[in-house]
Amino acid sequence: MAAICEGRVGAVVSIEASRLARNGRDWHTLLEFCGLVGTLILGEDGVYDPRHPNDRLLLGMKGTMSEMELSVLRQRSLEALKQKASRGELFMTVAIGYVRIGNNRIEKDPDRRITEAIALTFARFAEMQSVRQVHLWLRQERIPLPAVTYGAEGRLIEWKLPVYNTILHILTNPIYAGAYAFGRTGSRVSIEAGRKRVVRGFKKERKDWEVLIPNHHEGYLSWADYERNLGLIADNANGKNPMSRGALRRGEALLAGLLRCGHCGRKLHVAYSGANGNTGRYHCQGGFINHGGDRCISFGDMRIDRDIGAEVIVRLQPLGIEAALAAQALRSRANEDKRRQIALALEQARYEVGRARRQYDAVDPDNRLVASELETRWNERLTIARDLEAELEELTASPAAEPAPADRERLMMLGADLQRAWTSAGVTPEAKKRIVRTVIDEIVVRVEDNALDLVIRWHGGDHSALKVKKNRTGQHRWSVEGETIDLVRVLARQMPDKAIASVLNRAGKTTGRGNGWTQSRVCSLRSHNTIPTYREGERRERGEVTLDEAAAALSVSPSTVRRLIKDGQLSANQLCKGAPWIIHAADLDRNDVKGAATARRLRRPPSSNPLQKTLEL
């Protein structure tokens, strides 16, 4: 086109020139510029001058007919592909684990290493229920998965450590469930910078697939298990679906992802606080999101986690012995999967060694250019086989240890008593969360009258109701006992905070977190419960005296005052052991109290000094 516009082209010579154009617009653009500069169009049936209206009309019609012909051919080809796909016979590519038989059938790959590696992936996902956990386990155990590569020899299998997308593709591809699917992806067309842009490969919903034929060939798992896997993967996706539970996350909260607000229908979130970050609190953001107000509901995790755990134990108790037996069987075959994969890899490596040896033996020894390369390949395969043999010997030499009789007896005892197993120190929060998610699908919670009304939806469709008491505002697991607060309320009327702390420590009282009392902690407790501080002279205004002041007023020792109190001769009150005695000053003026004090004072033994005299007041 550039040469034509510059006038350097006298004629365009071609056969079926109209078919060179991508569409009618390109063809008519060529005719327009050729007509402007006087360039001729030479075809196999004649010479055309685009400046003449008749020639332009004829060339335009030929271009339109060619475009229509190409469209018809393309449409027929696509319809032929769709018809073949509707019969389940169209295979553009074959997934790893299957091989093509003829032109219209597939079957499982006869390589046992490939089939068992894929079966291991599905088995691990059924156990771990997380794509990421399967990915981490395979890479941690150094277990490779097969991948397809294409080279000069055609389709080749390469073994390498998997990436996340490889495992996700295996778990979500319906071909492994024995189903034939066509049209799972599509394309989008957009205009960018005045040009057409086609984006291919975006996934379609299952209802938009063009062909889906279940039970088409032998699968690695059933269709029901495939549907279950898709549901678990979708349920583990955080932030994509408001109805999903999300994957397991770190933290002490047992019901993260399972709680749903009964007021607005949103999923509850978890917030952690405290010195160790293990104090959880569930809350709903619905009120803030909907109308900018406060949260719908908010409550701590301690009571609801404890009660839900008890409900789960009640329903799982009949299966305790069966779970203990399954745990023993699982422990006995801990390394069996890895050992099996290494054994298959070693078998294939030995085949490669034999094949490299036969290639080396078949070459002329004098042809060193070829013989040296084949010898190098033979040595490389021998090294790989030797490494696999060493790894297999290591696993065989240290098999999974059988549980000792004492451990087996303890495991069976825990199976019979799931409550004890649940509260065992060795049970991690992740294990408890996995157990709860196995039996519970969702929990709808409403807050009514300082109580949590729960509706538990169990797997299988059953529902049950549960009411959990909710802490009042300001009440939490670290709250000080009410008895201690009442004691501080009375002591604050008699002494300052420092003295109160000493009394509480002597009485064995502790804070909500089990710490001892200090002046600042007593002050914080008073401020939180609006208890006024002690004011100097407050006891004197109420007519109260201490033990020492009473002893000074009666001219006796403090121990004598205690004896008077013990014998009931003097009225006094003591809140707890170590607290000061509360004595009313008016009781000291009573004649019977004065007489009892004088009598005890006169019963003192006389001094051995003859000069000692008694002073009578």
C-alpha positions in Angstrom: 0.0 0.0 0.0 2.8 2.4 0.7 4.5 1.7 -2.7 1.1 2.2 -4.4 0.4 5.5 -2.7 3.9 6.8 -3.7 3.1 6.0 -7.4 5.9 3.5 -7.8 3.6 0.6 -8.7 2.0 0.3 -12.2 0.1 -2.9 -11.6 -0.7 -5.4 -8.9 -0.3 -8.9 -10.4 -1.8 -11.9 -8.4 -4.0 -14.9 -8.5 -7.4 -14.5 -6.7 -6.2 -11.2 -5.3 -9.4 -10.7 -3.4 -8.6 -13.7 -1.1 -5.4 -12.0 0.1 -7.5 -9.4 2.0 -8.5 -10.2 5.6 -11.9 -8.7 5.0 -13.9 -6.6 2.5 -12.7 -3.4 4.0 -9.1 -4.1 3.2 -10.0 -5.1 -0.4 -12.0 -2.0 -1.1 -9.3 0.2 0.4 -6.9 -1.4 -2.1 -9.3 -0.6 -5.0 -9.7 3.0 -3.8 -6.0 3.8 -3.7 -5.3 2.0 -7.0 -8.0 4.1 -8.6 -6.5 7.3 -7.3 -3.0 6.7 -8.6 -3.9 4.7 -11.7 -2.5 1.3 -10.7 -4.0 -1.6 -12.6 -5.2 -4.9 -11.1 -4.0 -8.0 -13.1 -5.7 -11.3 -12.4 -5.7 -14.7 -14.1 -8.8 -13.8 -16.2 -8.0 -10.2 -17.3 -6.8 -6.7 -16.5 -8.8 -4.3 -14.5 -8.6 -0.5 -14.2 -10.1 0.7 -10.8 -10.6 4.1 -12.3 -13.4 2.7 -14.5 -16.7 2.3 -12.7 -17.5 -1.0 -14.4 -14.1 -2.5 -13.4 -14.5 -1.3 -9.8 -18.0 -2.8 -9.7 -16.8 -6.1 -10.9 -13.8 -6.2 -8.6 -16.0 -5.2 -5.6 -18.4 -8.0 -6.4 -15.6 -10.5 -6.7 -14.2 -9.4 -3.3 -17.6 -9.7 -1.7 -18.1 -13.2 -3.1 -14.7 -14.3 -2.0 -15.3 -13.0 1.5 -18.6 -14.8 1.6 -17.0 -18.0 0.4 -14.3 -17.9 3.1 -17.0 -17.3 5.7 -19.0 -20.3 4.5 -15.9 -22.5 4.5 -15.0 -21.3 8.0 -18.5 -21.9 9.3 -18.6 -25.4 7.8 -15.3 -26.2 9.4 -16.4 -25.0 12.8 -19.7 -26.8 12.6 -17.8 -30.0 11.7 -15.7 -29.6 14.8 -18.8 -29.0 17.0 -20.5 -32.0 15.6 -17.5 -34.1 16.4 -17.3 -32.6 19.8 -21.0 -33.3 20.5 -20.1 -37.0 20.0 -17.2 -36.8 22.4 -14.6 -37.5 19.7 -12.8 -34.2 19.3 -9.5 -33.9 21.2 -7.3 -30.9 20.5 -5.0 -31.8 23.4 -5.0 -34.7 25.9 -4.6 -34.0 29.6 -1.7 -35.6 31.4 -2.7 -39.1 32.6 -4.5 -40.0 29.4 -3.3 -41.0 25.9 -5.1 -40.9 22.6 -6.3 -44.1 21.1 -6.9 -43.7 17.4 -8.5 -40.4 16.4 -11.6 -40.3 18.6 -10.9 -42.1 21.9 -8.7 -41.7 25.0 -7.9 -44.0 27.9 -5.7 -43.9 31.0 -2.0 -43.7 30.5 -0.4 -47.2 30.9 2.5 -45.6 32.8 1.8 -46.6 36.4 4.0 -43.8 37.7 1.9 -41.2 36.0 -1.5 -42.7 37.1 -0.4 -43.1 40.7 1.0 -39.6 40.9 -2.3 -38.2 39.8 -4.3 -40.5 42.1 -2.0 -39.4 45.0 -3.0 -35.7 44.3 -6.7 -36.5 44.6 -6.1 -38.6 47.7 -4.2 -35.8 49.4 -6.8 -33.3 48.6 -9.5 -35.5 50.0 -7.5 -35.6 53.3 -6.3 -32.0 53.5 -9.2 -30.3 51.7 -7.0 -27.4 50.5 -5.2 -26.9 47.2 -2.5 -24.9 48.9 -1.8 -27.6 51.6 -1.5 -30.3 48.9 0.9 -28.0 47.0 3.0 -27.4 50.1 3.1 -31.1 51.1 4.2 -32.3 47.6 7.0 -29.7 47.5 8.0 -30.5 51.1 8.3 -34.2 50.4 10.0 -33.5 47.1 7.4 -35.5 45.1 7.3 -34.4 41.4 4.3 -34.5 39.1 4.3 -35.2 35.4 4.0 -32.4 32.9 3.7 -32.4 29.1 6.3 -30.9 26.9 6.7 -30.9 23.1 10.0 -31.3 21.4 11.5 -32.7 18.2 10.3 -36.2 19.3 6.8 -35.0 19.8 4.8 -35.3 23.1 7.2 -35.9 26.0 6.7 -36.3 29.8 8.8 -34.2 32.1 8.8 -34.8 35.9 9.2 -31.7 38.1 8.0 -30.2 41.4 4.5 -28.9 40.9 3.3 -25.3 41.1 0.0 -24.2 42.5 -1.8 -23.9 39.2 -0.8 -27.4 38.1 -2.6 -28.9 41.1 -5.6 -26.6 40.7 -5.9 -27.7 37.0 -5.8 -31.4 37.9 -8.4 -31.0 40.6 -10.8 -28.9 38.5 -10.5 -30.6 35.1 -13.6 -32.8 34.5 -11.7 -35.2 32.3 -10.3 -36.8 35.5 -13.9 -37.5 36.6 -14.6 -39.5 33.4 -16.5 -36.6 31.7 -15.9 -35.1 28.2 -16.2 -31.3 28.1 -15.9 -28.9 25.2 -16.2 -25.2 25.1 -15.1 -24.5 28.7 -13.3 -21.3 27.7 -14.2 -18.5 25.3 -12.9 -15.3 23.9 -13.8 -11.6 24.2 -13.4 -9.0 21.4 -12.7 -5.3 22.2 -11.6 -2.2 20.3 -8.3 -0.7 21.5 -6.6 2.2 19.8 -8.8 1.7 16.8 -7.9 -1.9 16.3 -9.6 -5.2 17.1 -8.2 -7.1 20.2 -9.2 -10.7 20.9 -8.6 -12.1 24.4 -8.9 -15.8 24.6 -8.9 -18.3 27.5 -11.4 -16.8 29.9 -13.4 -19.5 31.8 -17.2 -20.0 31.3 -19.8 -21.1 33.7 -20.7 -24.8 33.5 -24.2 -23.9 32.1 -22.5 -22.1 29.2 -20.3 -25.1 28.2 -21.1 -26.3 24.7 -20.7 -30.0 25.4 -20.6 -32.1 28.7 -20.8 -35.9 28.5 -20.5 -37.7 31.9 -19.3 -41.3 32.0 -17.4 -40.8 28.8 -14.3 -42.7 29.7 -12.6 -44.2 32.8 -11.8 -41.6 35.4 -9.6 -41.2 38.4 -12.5 -40.3 40.6 -16.3 -40.3 40.5 -18.4 -37.4 39.4 -19.8 -37.0 42.9 -16.2 -36.6 44.3 -15.4 -34.2 41.6 -18.4 -32.0 42.5 -17.3 -32.2 46.1 -13.8 -31.1 45.3 -15.2 -28.1 43.3 -17.4 -27.2 46.3 -14.4 -27.3 48.7 -12.3 -25.2 46.4 -15.0 -22.6 46.0 -15.7 -22.6 49.7 -12.0 -22.0 50.5 -11.9 -18.9 48.3 -11.7 -15.9 50.6 -13.4 -12.7 49.4 -14.8 -14.0 46.2 -18.2 -15.3 47.4 -19.9 -13.7 50.4 -21.5 -17.1 51.2 -18.3 -19.1 51.3 -16.6 -20.1 54.5 -13.1 -19.4 53.4 -10.0 -21.5 54.0 -8.7 -22.3 57.5 -6.6 -19.5 58.9 -4.4 -19.1 61.9 -5.9 -18.0 65.2 -7.6 -19.4 68.3 -11.2 -18.6 67.1 -12.9 -22.0 66.5 -15.8 -20.8 64.3 -14.0 -18.4 61.9 -15.9 -18.5 58.6 -18.9 -20.4 59.9 -20.9 -17.7 61.7 -23.4 -15.6 59.8 -25.3 -12.6 61.1 -29.0 -13.3 61.6 -29.8 -9.6 61.4 -28.3 -8.7 58.1 -27.1 -12.0 56.6 -23.4 -11.1 56.3 -20.5 -13.3 57.4 -19.0 -12.5 60.7 -15.3 -11.5 60.9 -12.8 -12.2 63.7 -10.6 -9.7 65.4 -7.8 -10.7 67.8 -6.3 -8.6 70.6 -4.5 -9.1 73.9 -0.8 -9.3 74.7 -0.4 -12.6 72.8 -2.9 -11.8 70.2 -5.1 -14.9 71.1 -8.2 -13.1 72.4 -10.8 -13.4 69.7 -14.0 -11.5 69.1 -16.6 -12.1 66.4 -18.3 -9.0 64.9 -20.5 -8.1 61.9 -19.8 -5.1 59.7 -23.3 -5.0 58.2 -24.5 -2.0 60.1 -21.5 0.0 59.2 -21.6 -1.0 55.5 -25.3 -0.5 55.1 -26.0 2.8 56.8 -22.7 3.9 58.4 -23.8 3.0 61.9 -22.3 0.7 64.5 -21.7 -3.0 64.0 -24.7 -5.3 63.9 -23.5 -7.7 66.6 -20.2 -8.2 68.5 -19.3 -10.9 71.1 -16.4 -12.8 72.4 -15.3 -16.2 71.2 -14.8 -18.1 74.6 -18.4 -19.2 75.5 -19.7 -19.8 72.0 -16.6 -21.8 71.0 -16.9 -23.9 74.2 -20.6 -24.7 73.7 -20.3 -25.4 70.0 -17.4 -27.7 70.7 -19.5 -29.6 73.2 -22.3 -30.0 70.6 -19.8 -31.4 68.1 -18.4 -33.9 70.7 -21.9 -35.2 71.5 -22.6 -36.0 67.9 -19.1 -37.5 67.2 -18.9 -39.6 70.4 -20.3 -42.7 68.7 -17.5 -42.6 66.1 -14.7 -42.2 68.6 -13.4 -45.8 68.5 -13.6 -45.8 64.7 -11.6 -42.6 64.5 -9.0 -44.0 66.8 -8.6 -47.1 64.6 -8.3 -44.9 61.5 -5.6 -42.8 63.2 -3.6 -45.9 64.0 -3.8 -47.1 60.4 -2.9 -43.6 59.1 0.1 -43.4 61.4 1.4 -46.9 60.3 1.5 -45.9 56.7 2.8 -42.3 57.1 5.6 -42.6 54.5 4.0 -45.2 52.3 2.8 -42.7 49.6 6.3 -41.1 49.3 8.0 -44.5 49.3 5.7 -45.7 46.5 6.4 -42.7 44.3 10.1 -43.1 44.7 10.0 -46.8 43.9 8.1 -46.0 40.7 10.6 -43.2 39.8 13.5 -45.7 40.4 11.9 -48.2 38.1 11.6 -45.7 35.4 15.2 -44.4 36.0 16.5 -48.0 35.7 14.7 -48.3 32.3 16.3 -45.0 31.2 19.7 -46.4 32.3 19.2 -49.6 30.2 18.0 -47.6 27.2 21.1 -45.3 27.4 23.3 -48.4 27.7 21.7 -50.0 24.6 22.2 -46.8 22.6 25.9 -46.7 23.7 26.4 -50.3 22.8 24.8 -49.8 19.4 27.2 -47.0 18.3 30.6 -47.6 16.7 33.3 -47.1 19.5 35.6 -45.5 17.1 33.1 -42.7 16.4 34.0 -40.8 19.6 32.0 -37.7 18.7 28.8 -39.8 19.2 30.1 -42.3 21.7 31.3 -39.7 24.2 28.0 -37.9 24.2 26.1 -41.2 24.7 28.5 -42.1 27.5 27.8 -38.8 29.2 24.0 -39.4 29.0 24.5 -42.9 30.4 26.4 -41.6 33.3 23.8 -38.9 34.0 21.0 -41.5 34.2 23.2 -43.7 36.4 23.6 -40.8 38.8 19.8 -40.2 38.9 19.2 -43.9 39.6 21.8 -44.0 42.3 20.3 -41.0 44.1 16.8 -42.6 44.0 18.2 -45.9 45.4 19.8 -44.0 48.3 16.6 -42.2 49.1 14.5 -45.3 48.9 17.0 -47.2 51.2 16.7 -44.3 53.7 13.0 -44.5 53.8 13.0 -48.3 54.0 15.5 -48.2 56.8 13.4 -45.8 58.9 9.8 -47.0 58.4 6.9 -45.3 60.2 7.2 -46.3 63.8 4.5 -48.5 65.1 2.7 -47.1 68.2 3.9 -48.6 71.4 1.3 -50.6 73.4 1.0 -47.8 75.9 0.4 -45.2 73.1 -2.1 -47.5 71.4 -4.0 -48.0 74.7 -4.0 -44.2 75.3 -5.3 -43.6 71.7 -8.2 -46.0 72.2 -9.0 -44.4 75.6 -9.1 -41.0 73.9 -11.3 -42.4 71.2 -13.8 -43.6 73.8 -13.7 -40.3 75.6 -13.7 -37.5 72.9 -14.2 -34.8 75.5 -10.8 -35.7 77.0 -9.2 -35.8 73.6 -10.8 -32.4 72.6 -9.3 -30.7 75.7 -5.9 -32.4 75.4 -2.9 -30.1 75.3 -1.6 -31.6 72.1 -4.7 -30.8 70.0 -4.0 -27.7 67.8 -6.7 -25.1 67.0 -6.3 -26.1 63.3 -7.3 -29.7 64.1 -10.3 -28.5 66.0 -11.4 -26.2 63.2 -11.1 -29.0 60.7 -13.2 -31.3 62.8 -15.9 -28.6 63.3 -16.0 -27.8 59.5 -16.4 -31.5 58.8 -19.8 -31.7 60.6 -21.1 -28.1 60.6 -22.0 -26.2 57.4 -23.0 -22.8 58.9 -24.2 -21.2 62.1 -26.7 -18.3 62.1 -26.4 -16.1 65.2 -28.7 -13.4 66.6 -28.3 -11.4 69.8 -31.4 -11.3 71.9 -31.7 -10.2 75.6 -28.0 -10.6 76.4 -28.0 -14.1 74.9 -26.8 -15.6 71.6 -29.6 -17.5 69.7 -27.8 -19.9 67.4 -29.2 -22.1 64.6 -26.6 -24.7 63.6 -26.9 -26.2 60.1 -25.2 -29.5 60.1 -23.9 -31.3 57.0 -26.7 -33.4 55.7 -29.4 -30.8 56.2 -30.2 -31.2 59.9 -30.7 -28.1 62.0 -30.5 -27.5 65.8 -31.0 -24.5 68.0 -28.7 -23.4 70.8 -28.7 -20.5 73.3 -25.5 -19.2 74.7 -25.2 -16.6 77.4 -23.6 -13.4 76.4 -21.3 -11.3 78.6 -22.7 -8.0 79.6 -20.9 -4.8 78.4 -17.5 -4.6 80.1 -17.6 -8.2 81.2 -15.0 -10.6 79.8 -12.9 -13.6 80.7 -10.4 -11.4 82.6 -12.9 -9.7 84.8 -12.2 -9.5 88.5 -14.5 -11.6 90.7 -17.5 -9.8 92.2 -16.5 -10.7 95.7 -13.1 -8.9 95.2 -14.9 -5.8 93.9 -17.2 -5.8 96.9 -14.2 -6.1 99.2 -12.4 -3.2 97.5 -15.6 -1.2 97.7 -15.6 -1.5 101.5 -11.8 -1.2 102.0 -11.8 2.0 100.0 -13.8 3.6 102.8 -11.0 2.8 105.3 -7.6 3.0 103.7 -5.7 4.2 100.6 -5.0 2.1 97.5 -1.5 1.0 98.6 -2.8 -0.5 101.8 -5.7 -2.1 100.0 -3.3 -3.8 97.6 -1.4 -5.3 100.7 -4.7 -6.5 102.2 -5.8 -8.2 99.0 -2.4 -9.9 98.5 -2.5 -11.2 102.1 -6.0 -12.5 101.6 -4.9 -14.5 98.4 -7.0 -12.4 96.0 -5.7 -12.0 92.4 -6.6 -10.0 89.4 -8.6 -11.4 86.5 -5.4 -12.5 84.8 -4.1 -14.1 88.0 -1.6 -11.4 88.9 -0.9 -9.8 92.3 -2.3 -6.5 93.3 -0.4 -3.2 93.1 -1.4 0.4 93.9 -2.0 1.2 90.2 -4.2 -1.9 89.7 -6.3 -1.1 92.6 -6.7 2.5 91.3 -7.7 1.1 87.9 -10.3 -1.2 89.4 -11.8 1.6 91.4 -12.0 3.9 88.4 -13.6 1.1 86.3 -16.3 0.5 88.9 -16.7 4.2 90.0 -15.5 3.6 93.6 -14.4 6.9 95.2 -10.9 7.0 96.7 -10.3 7.1 100.5 -10.3 10.6 102.1 -8.2 11.3 105.1 -10.4 11.6 108.3 -13.3 9.7 106.7 -13.3 7.0 109.3 -13.2 9.5 112.1 -16.3 11.2 110.7 -18.1 7.9 110.7 -17.1 7.2 114.3 -14.8 4.3 113.5 -11.4 3.4 115.0 -8.8 0.9 114.2 -7.4 -1.8 116.5 -4.4 0.3 117.5 -6.6 3.3 118.2 -8.9 1.2 120.3 -6.0 -0.2 122.3 -4.7 3.3 123.0 -8.1 4.5 124.2 -8.5 1.5 126.6 -4.8 1.6 127.7 -4.3 -2.0 126.7 -2.3 -3.7 124.1 -3.7 -4.5 120.6 -3.6 -8.3 121.5 -5.8 -7.6 124.5 -8.3 -5.8 122.2 -8.3 -8.9 120.0 -9.1 -11.1 123.0 -12.0 -8.8 123.9 -13.3 -9.1 120.4 -12.8 -12.9 120.3 -14.7 -13.3 123.7 -17.5 -11.2 122.4 -17.0 -8.4 124.9 -16.3 -5.8 122.2 -18.2 -5.6 118.9 -16.0 -5.4 115.8 -16.1 -6.4 112.2 -13.4 -7.7 109.8 -14.2 -8.3 106.1 -11.5 -10.9 105.5 -8.3 -12.2 106.9 -5.7 -9.5 106.9 -8.3 -6.7 106.6 -8.4 -4.1 109.4 -10.9 -4.4 112.2 -13.8 -1.9 112.2 -14.6 -0.8 115.7 -17.1 1.9 116.6 -15.8 4.6 119.0 -19.1 4.6 120.9 -18.5 1.0 122.0 -15.3 2.0 123.7 -17.2 4.3 126.1 -19.4 1.5 127.4 -18.9 0.5 131.1 -18.7 -3.2 130.4 -16.0 -2.7 127.8 -14.0 -0.5 130.1 -14.4 -2.9 132.9 -13.3 -5.9 130.9 -10.3 -3.9 129.7 -9.4 -2.9 133.3 -9.7 -6.5 134.5 -7.4 -7.8 131.8 -5.0 -5.0 132.5 -4.9 -5.7 136.3 -4.3 -9.4 135.7 -0.9 -8.7 134.4 1.9 -10.4 136.4 3.7 -8.1 138.9 7.2 -7.0 138.1 10.1 -8.6 140.0 11.5 -5.1 140.8 10.3 -4.1 144.3 10.4 -0.5 143.4 7.7 -1.0 140.7 4.4 0.6 141.6 0.9 0.5 139.9 -0.6 3.7 138.7 -4.3 3.8 139.0 -6.1 6.3 136.7 
